[in-house]
Amino acid sequence: MSIALISDIHGNMTALEAVLEHIKVREIKTIICLGDLVGKGPNSAAAVDRIQEVCEVVLLGNWDDFIQNEHPDDGITWHRNLLGKERLSYLGTLPFHFDFYMSGKYIRLYHASAKSVHHRVVPMIHSDEEKRAMFDYSEWITPLEEKTPDIIGFGDIHAALIEPMNTEKTLLNVGSVGNPLDTTQATFAILHGNYQSREVAPFSIEIVRVPYDIEKELRIAAEMGVPYFDKYAVELREAVYRGSPKK
């Protein structure tokens, strides 16, 4: 049974619904979300509600974490007010990681890294030592058993990749549904194999890109008065991070 791994929705319901429709057409029943349901996009509240409805497991992201607290930034306050107390409380219940077996592979999922939802590792930039640390335990992780995972799946950097660390270990970034920065298409991953099975069987990873109506999403964002609209528009239209230095 294949499963879908989605991450970094960031309140972009246009992209999320496009991805969910693709998953439905593929007849995939199990969806796991690796966090960052909220922020940036206009529909954080709707994203939280929809993710709760369709996902078997939902992990804590960095935005899901810090948005729970009062913040001096008016943009963060706008999203907090949209979410309301009940949804903010729900975000506070999300787990740090999820471990499971699939076709005999021991797989661990979290949002950013083994250290914290706020500790970012960019495989294209960071050292092999930093990447190997992604497989380590931390105070936030209770493993299924005392062994190193075969596969680490994460989100956070909004850029999908599959990187073999050696002949046995693999780093997987599942990309971003609502705020991709390596493409203008909503991105997620599918694991093909036998979910929750320790028996060795065929297994593969697929990165999926789904086109969606970016201009529709931006019309919604403008109508709702999303904070930092211009920066949001650049990220969606050009896949350029709002914090990148200007050329």
Secondary structure as UniProt FT lines:
FT   STRAND          3..6
FT   TURN            10..11
FT   HELIX           13..25
FT   TURN            26..27
FT   STRAND          30..33
FT   HELIX           44..54
FT   STRAND          57..58
FT   HELIX           62..66
FT   TURN            67..68
FT   HELIX           74..91
FT   TURN            92..93
FT   STRAND          97..102
FT   TURN            103..104
FT   STRAND          105..110
FT   TURN            117..118
FT   TURN            123..125
FT   HELIX           128..132
FT   HELIX           133..135
FT   TURN            139..140
FT   STRAND          151..154
FT   STRAND          161..164
FT   STRAND          170..173
FT   STRAND          186..192
FT   STRAND          204..210
FT   HELIX           214..224
FT   TURN            227..228
FT   HELIX           229..238
FT   TURN            242..243
//
